[in-house]
């Protein structure tokens, strides 16, 4: 609502013209609460894999793409600043921090939808977009690395472990 009121444009149109098109990235679909309704902008934007990877690179490059600033100065820093209610969450991204085996999607004292992390991430600067059904974009600025997991939800057993994929790749890069 804030973007729509500030710009006079629909959320999806604003994101498409101001971020995705300058990236040369394909758009997708924004989940709305009803036809013509409000966007669920805190989550639930369906984009092709290449577009998600481009967004990860954009964030790791402090909001610039091919020398052009697409995000306001200081915005990525704000994204990576923990919120008051959750020290593991910034503006739309999950942040690194002290290791915990399970991270919930709510406040730290509420383990709603707790995600398993069998071990600490091997990069202290790893942060991620974490979506429904274990759709995850891991970003590791120190390695210039974006890792994307998309597809069908993994089976219930064995349980999805959010640390396995990035740590497997980081271990291989360290060889």
Secondary structure as UniProt FT lines:
FT   HELIX           2..7
FT   HELIX           11..15
FT   HELIX           16..20
FT   HELIX           21..23
FT   STRAND          29..30
FT   TURN            35..36
FT   TURN            41..42
FT   STRAND          45..46
FT   HELIX           49..60
FT   TURN            61..63
FT   STRAND          64..65
FT   TURN            66..67
FT   STRAND          68..69
FT   TURN            73..74
FT   HELIX           75..79
FT   TURN            87..88
FT   STRAND          102..103
FT   TURN            108..109
FT   TURN            112..113
FT   STRAND          115..116
FT   TURN            124..125
FT   STRAND          126..130
FT   HELIX           132..134
FT   STRAND          136..140
FT   HELIX           141..143
FT   STRAND          145..149
FT   TURN            162..163
FT   HELIX           164..174
//
